[in-house]
Amino acid sequence: MICLEINTLKDWIEHVVNNQRPVIVSFFAEWCAPCHKLNPQLKQEVEKNPEKWQLALVNVNNEELYDVVQQFAMAQVPSVCLFNMGTQTDLMKGYSERKIKSFLEKIRC
């Protein structure tokens, strides 16, 4: 599965913390216009290399994931983190074409 929806703390632990593959985690909100531009770009990138990455989507309005959102998104959306073996290794806050291009170039290496 290329795109995972993280809805519970159990999902977070199973699909992000305990995942053996790198996971791109997008913290988004339904009301966030830049998020609606960013997530399709991330999905497209992951689809190019599905054996290398997984994409996890976390809605910041999910109360069960409040602590996770506070730790990694810090109330700014969009926020995108790269996790490798359960550890955050990269972070992008906000959205611009330049930021997403730079982030994707870094993670491709």
Backbone as a printed PyTorch tensor [residue, N CA C, xyz], in Angstrom:
tensor([[[ 0.8390, -1.1820,  0.0000],
         [ 0.0000,  0.0000,  0.0000],
         [ 0.8860,  1.2480,  0.0000]],

        [[ 0.6470,  2.1330, -0.9190],
         [ 1.4700,  3.3290, -1.0800],
         [ 1.0440,  4.4360, -0.1200]],

        [[-0.2430,  4.6390,  0.0290],
         [-0.7450,  5.7570,  0.8440],
         [-1.5360,  5.2160,  2.0300]],

        [[-1.0940,  5.5710,  3.2210],
         [-1.7210,  5.1140,  4.4490],
         [-2.4240,  6.2840,  5.1210]],

        [[-3.6340,  6.0640,  5.5850],
         [-4.3050,  7.0870,  6.3760],
         [-4.1130,  6.7190,  7.8360]],

        [[-3.5170,  7.6270,  8.5770],
         [-3.2430,  7.3930,  9.9850],
         [-4.3860,  8.0240, 10.7780]],

        [[-5.2050,  7.1780, 11.3980],
         [-6.3800,  7.6590, 12.1200],
         [-6.3280,  7.4080, 13.6190]],

        [[-5.4400,  6.5160, 14.0410],
         [-5.3600,  6.1670, 15.4550],
         [-3.8960,  6.1240, 15.8850]],

        [[-3.6850,  6.1300, 17.1790],
         [-2.3330,  5.9980, 17.6950],
         [-1.7450,  4.6370, 17.3190]],

        [[-2.5930,  3.6250, 17.2870],
         [-2.1510,  2.2840, 16.8590],
         [-1.6450,  2.3350, 15.4100]],

        [[-2.3760,  3.0360, 14.5250],
         [-1.9300,  3.1990, 13.1310],
         [-0.5630,  3.8780, 13.0920]],

        [[-0.4060,  4.9480, 13.8830],
         [ 0.8480,  5.7050, 13.9110],
         [ 2.0260,  4.7940, 14.2870]],

        [[ 1.8350,  4.0220, 15.3460],
         [ 2.9100,  3.1440, 15.8190],
         [ 3.2120,  2.0610, 14.7820]],

        [[ 2.1750,  1.4520, 14.2500],
         [ 2.3470,  0.3550, 13.2930],
         [ 2.9500,  0.8220, 11.9610]],

        [[ 2.4160,  1.9150, 11.4040],
         [ 2.7860,  2.3080, 10.0450],
         [ 3.9030,  3.3380,  9.9490]],

        [[ 4.2200,  4.0190, 11.0330],
         [ 5.2850,  5.0140, 11.0060],
         [ 6.4300,  4.5910, 11.9250]],

        [[ 6.1450,  4.4600, 13.2080],
         [ 7.1930,  4.1670, 14.1950],
         [ 7.8530,  2.8070, 13.9410]],

        [[ 7.0580,  1.7910, 13.6610],
         [ 7.6020,  0.4370, 13.4840],
         [ 7.8340,  0.0400, 12.0300]],

        [[ 7.7020,  0.9760, 11.1120],
         [ 7.8590,  0.6550,  9.6930],
         [ 9.3390,  0.4880,  9.3520]],

        [[ 9.6490, -0.5410,  8.6090],
         [11.0260, -0.8010,  8.1970],
         [11.4420,  0.0330,  6.9900]],

        [[10.4570,  0.5690,  6.2760],
         [10.7450,  1.4210,  5.1200],
         [10.6020,  2.8810,  5.5110]],

        [[11.2560,  3.7690,  4.7800],
         [11.0510,  5.1890,  5.0280],
         [ 9.5920,  5.5780,  4.7520]],

        [[ 9.0810,  6.4830,  5.5750],
         [ 7.7000,  6.9400,  5.4520],
         [ 7.6950,  8.4620,  5.3850]],

        [[ 7.0490,  8.9870,  4.3650],
         [ 6.8150, 10.4220,  4.2550],
         [ 5.4730, 10.6640,  4.9350]],

        [[ 5.4710, 11.4970,  5.9660],
         [ 4.2490, 11.7780,  6.7150],
         [ 3.8030, 13.2020,  6.4260]],

        [[ 2.6180, 13.3270,  5.9000],
         [ 2.0470, 14.6440,  5.5950],
         [ 0.9790, 14.9620,  6.6340]],

        [[ 1.2180, 16.0260,  7.4120],
         [ 0.2410, 16.5230,  8.3680],
         [-0.5880, 17.5760,  7.6360]],

        [[-1.8910, 17.3540,  7.5450],
         [-2.7390, 18.2180,  6.7310],
         [-4.0370, 18.5400,  7.4620]],

        [[-4.7770, 19.4730,  6.9110],
         [-6.1270, 19.7890,  7.3810],
         [-7.0170, 19.9560,  6.1570]],

        [[-8.2680, 19.5710,  6.2910],
         [-9.2030, 19.6730,  5.1630],
         [-9.3500, 21.1080,  4.6780]],

        [[-9.2700, 22.0710,  5.5760],
         [-9.4600, 23.4820,  5.2250],
         [-8.2060, 24.1210,  4.6310]],

        [[-7.1110, 23.3930,  4.5770],
         [-5.8080, 23.9260,  4.1460],
         [-5.6350, 23.7840,  2.6320]],

        [[-5.7540, 24.9030,  1.9100],
         [-5.6110, 24.8690,  0.4480],
         [-4.2450, 24.3570, -0.0070]],

        [[-3.1240, 24.7960,  0.5880],
         [-1.8260, 24.2620,  0.1630],
         [-1.7080, 22.7440,  0.3620]],

        [[-2.3830, 22.2220,  1.3800],
         [-2.3520, 20.7700,  1.6110],
         [-2.9570, 20.0170,  0.4260]],

        [[-3.9930, 20.5900, -0.1650],
         [-4.6620, 19.9500, -1.3020],
         [-3.7830, 19.9750, -2.5540]],

        [[-2.8050, 20.8510, -2.5910],
         [-1.8340, 20.8610, -3.6860],
         [-0.6720, 19.9190, -3.3830]],

        [[-0.2610, 19.8950, -2.1230],
         [ 0.9190, 19.1360, -1.7160],
         [ 0.6950, 17.6270, -1.7360]],

        [[-0.3860, 17.1570, -1.1390],
         [-0.5850, 15.7110, -1.0190],
         [-0.5840, 14.9820, -2.3580]],

        [[-1.2160, 15.5070, -3.4130],
         [-1.1120, 14.8190, -4.7100],
         [ 0.3260, 14.7740, -5.2440]],

        [[ 1.1110, 15.8090, -4.9670],
         [ 2.5100, 15.7990, -5.3960],
         [ 3.2920, 14.7220, -4.6550]],

        [[ 3.0320, 14.5800, -3.3630],
         [ 3.7040, 13.5420, -2.5880],
         [ 3.2890, 12.1560, -3.0670]],

        [[ 2.0030, 11.9720, -3.3190],
         [ 1.5170, 10.6780, -3.8260],
         [ 2.1840, 10.3310, -5.1510]],

        [[ 2.2940, 11.3090, -6.0210],
         [ 2.9240, 11.0870, -7.3220],
         [ 4.3870, 10.6640, -7.1460]],

        [[ 5.0790, 11.3070, -6.2350],
         [ 6.4870, 10.9640, -5.9860],
         [ 6.6180,  9.5410, -5.4470]],

        [[ 5.7610,  9.1730, -4.5240],
         [ 5.8090,  7.8330, -3.9440],
         [ 5.4510,  6.7800, -4.9890]],

        [[ 4.5080,  7.0790, -5.8590],
         [ 4.1120,  6.1320, -6.9050],
         [ 5.2460,  5.8390, -7.8790]],

        [[ 6.1970,  6.7580, -8.0140],
         [ 7.3490,  6.5250, -8.8850],
         [ 8.2760,  5.4640, -8.3070]],

        [[ 8.2730,  5.3050, -7.0090],
         [ 9.1880,  4.4020, -6.3300],
         [ 8.4890,  3.7190, -5.1580]],

        [[ 7.4270,  2.9440, -5.4050],
         [ 6.6170,  2.4030, -4.3070],
         [ 7.3610,  1.4160, -3.4070]],

        [[ 8.4000,  0.8000, -3.9150],
         [ 9.1460, -0.1290, -3.0640],
         [10.0860,  0.6010, -2.1070]],

        [[10.3360,  1.8700, -2.3620],
         [11.2630,  2.6460, -1.5330],
         [10.5500,  3.4110, -0.4250]],

        [[ 9.3770,  3.9610, -0.7040],
         [ 8.6740,  4.8560,  0.2100],
         [ 7.2740,  4.3940,  0.4990]],

        [[ 6.7470,  4.9220,  1.5920],
         [ 5.3160,  4.8970,  1.8380],
         [ 4.9250,  6.3150,  2.2110]],

        [[ 3.6900,  6.6550,  1.9730],
         [ 3.1590,  7.9640,  2.3180],
         [ 2.0810,  7.7670,  3.3620]],

        [[ 2.1660,  8.5170,  4.4620],
         [ 1.1530,  8.4610,  5.5090],
         [ 0.5300,  9.8390,  5.6510]],

        [[-0.7900,  9.8820,  5.6590],
         [-1.5170, 11.1370,  5.7920],
         [-2.1160, 11.2250,  7.1920]],

        [[-1.8440, 12.3420,  7.8740],
         [-2.3460, 12.5540,  9.2300],
         [-3.1600, 13.8480,  9.2540]],

        [[-4.4460, 13.7290,  9.5380],
         [-5.3030, 14.9010,  9.6560],
         [-5.0590, 15.5240, 11.0270]],

        [[-4.6310, 16.7800, 11.0460],
         [-4.2790, 17.4350, 12.3130],
         [-5.4850, 17.6610, 13.2180]],

        [[-6.6840, 17.5150, 12.6970],
         [-7.8880, 17.7010, 13.5070],
         [-8.3380, 16.4190, 14.2060]],

        [[-7.5840, 15.3570, 14.0800],
         [-7.9070, 14.0840, 14.7160],
         [-7.4610, 14.1530, 16.1770]],

        [[-8.4180, 14.1660, 17.0980],
         [-8.0970, 14.3380, 18.5140],
         [-7.2740, 13.1890, 19.0770]],

        [[-7.4610, 11.9870, 18.5660],
         [-6.6970, 10.8490, 19.0780],
         [-5.2000, 11.0150, 18.8080]],

        [[-4.8640, 11.7800, 17.7740],
         [-3.4560, 11.9770, 17.4150],
         [-2.9320, 13.3380, 17.8690]],

        [[-3.6040, 13.9570, 18.8170],
         [-3.2380, 15.2940, 19.2840],
         [-1.7600, 15.3800, 19.6750]],

        [[-1.2650, 14.4460, 20.4630],
         [ 0.1320, 14.4930, 20.9200],
         [ 1.1120, 14.3330, 19.7630]],

        [[ 0.7870, 13.4770, 18.8200],
         [ 1.6330, 13.2830, 17.6420],
         [ 1.6960, 14.5730, 16.8330]],

        [[ 0.5390, 15.1750, 16.6040],
         [ 0.4720, 16.4250, 15.8330],
         [ 1.2600, 17.5190, 16.5420]],

        [[ 1.1040, 17.6390, 17.8460],
         [ 1.8290, 18.6690, 18.5970],
         [ 3.3380, 18.4620, 18.5130]],

        [[ 3.7660, 17.2210, 18.5260],
         [ 5.1980, 16.9330, 18.4830],
         [ 5.8090, 17.1990, 17.1080]],

        [[ 5.1000, 16.8600, 16.0510],
         [ 5.7160, 16.9210, 14.7290],
         [ 5.2010, 18.0380, 13.8250]],

        [[ 3.9470, 18.4290, 13.9510],
         [ 3.4090, 19.4700, 13.0710],
         [ 3.3780, 20.8290, 13.7590]],

        [[ 3.3400, 20.8390, 15.0640],
         [ 3.3540, 22.0740, 15.8530],
         [ 2.3980, 23.1290, 15.3200]],

        [[ 1.1850, 22.7030, 15.0090],
         [ 0.0930, 23.5870, 14.5930],
         [ 0.3430, 24.3260, 13.2820]],

        [[ 1.2830, 23.8790, 12.4900],
         [ 1.4950, 24.4890, 11.1780],
         [ 1.2430, 23.4450, 10.1030]],

        [[ 0.3320, 23.7590,  9.2110],
         [ 0.0680, 22.8650,  8.0880],
         [ 0.2450, 23.6390,  6.7990]],

        [[ 0.7160, 22.9730,  5.7890],
         [ 1.1770, 21.5960,  5.8510],
         [ 2.5540, 21.4830,  6.5170]],

        [[ 2.7590, 20.3380,  7.1210],
         [ 4.0740, 19.9440,  7.6190],
         [ 4.3230, 18.5460,  7.0880]],

        [[ 5.5200, 18.3170,  6.5970],
         [ 5.8740, 17.0070,  6.0550],
         [ 7.1460, 16.5450,  6.7380]],

        [[ 7.1000, 15.3390,  7.2790],
         [ 8.2670, 14.7470,  7.9380],
         [ 8.6550, 13.4770,  7.2030]],

        [[ 9.9310, 13.2080,  7.1810],
         [10.4210, 11.9300,  6.6930],
         [10.8590, 11.1320,  7.9070]],

        [[10.3360,  9.9130,  8.0180],
         [10.7210,  9.0180,  9.0940],
         [11.4450,  7.8250,  8.4960]],

        [[12.5210,  7.4340,  9.1350],
         [13.2680,  6.2530,  8.7240],
         [13.4930,  5.4180,  9.9740]],

        [[12.9500,  4.1970,  9.9700],
         [13.0550,  3.2870, 11.1080],
         [12.4940,  3.9530, 12.3740]],

        [[11.4090,  4.7050, 12.2180],
         [10.7270,  5.3170, 13.3490],
         [11.3080,  6.6220, 13.8450]],

        [[12.3770,  7.0890, 13.2140],
         [13.0320,  8.3300, 13.6290],
         [12.8310,  9.3990, 12.5670]],

        [[12.4690, 10.5960, 13.0050],
         [12.3160, 11.7040, 12.0660],
         [13.6940, 12.1120, 11.5530]],

        [[13.8360, 12.1290, 10.2270],
         [15.1340, 12.4670,  9.6320],
         [15.0970, 13.7450,  8.8030]],

        [[13.9020, 14.2290,  8.4860],
         [13.8010, 15.4740,  7.7250],
         [12.4360, 16.0970,  7.9930]],

        [[12.3410, 17.3990,  7.7030],
         [11.1260, 18.1380,  7.9880],
         [10.9720, 19.2790,  6.9880]],

        [[ 9.7320, 19.4960,  6.5520],
         [ 9.4000, 20.6460,  5.7260],
         [ 8.1290, 21.2580,  6.2980]],

        [[ 8.1770, 22.5340,  6.6080],
         [ 7.0040, 23.2390,  7.1330],
         [ 6.5410, 24.2620,  6.1130]],

        [[ 5.2320, 24.3510,  5.9430],
         [ 4.6960, 25.2810,  4.9680],
         [ 4.7650, 24.7030,  3.5670]],

        [[ 4.3770, 25.5080,  2.5990],
         [ 4.3460, 25.0180,  1.2200],
         [ 4.7250, 26.1300,  0.2550]],

        [[ 5.6210, 25.7790, -0.6180],
         [ 5.9160, 26.5690, -1.8050],
         [ 6.4950, 25.5860, -2.8090]],

        [[ 6.4220, 25.9300, -4.0700],
         [ 6.9770, 25.0420, -5.1000],
         [ 8.4670, 24.8000, -4.8440]],

        [[ 9.1700, 25.8370, -4.4200],
         [10.6060, 25.7240, -4.1480],
         [10.8640, 24.7540, -2.9860]],

        [[10.0720, 24.8800, -1.9140],
         [10.2410, 24.0060, -0.7490],
         [ 9.9960, 22.5470, -1.1070]],

        [[ 8.9060, 22.2860, -1.8290],
         [ 8.5890, 20.8940, -2.1550],
         [ 9.6310, 20.3200, -3.0960]],

        [[10.1110, 21.1080, -4.0410],
         [11.1410, 20.6340, -4.9560],
         [12.4190, 20.2890, -4.1820]],

        [[12.8180, 21.1520, -3.2810],
         [14.0170, 20.9190, -2.4690],
         [13.8450, 19.6870, -1.5840]],

        [[12.6870, 19.5510, -0.9320],
         [12.4260, 18.4080, -0.0740],
         [12.4810, 17.1070, -0.8640]],

        [[11.8370, 17.0700, -2.0070],
         [11.8140, 15.8500, -2.8300],
         [13.2100, 15.5110, -3.3590]],

        [[13.9720, 16.5110, -3.7300],
         [15.3410, 16.2530, -4.1850],
         [16.1750, 15.6410, -3.0690]],

        [[16.0240, 16.1470, -1.8440],
         [16.7810, 15.6000, -0.7090],
         [16.4340, 14.1670, -0.4270]],

        [[15.1400, 13.8490, -0.4380],
         [14.7550, 12.4980, -0.0620],
         [15.0230, 11.4780, -1.1570]],

        [[15.1950, 11.9130, -2.3690],
         [15.4950, 10.9770, -3.4650],
         [16.8940, 10.3930, -3.3240]],

        [[17.7630, 11.1000, -2.6590],
         [19.1680, 10.6670, -2.5210],
         [19.3160,  9.4980, -1.5920]]])
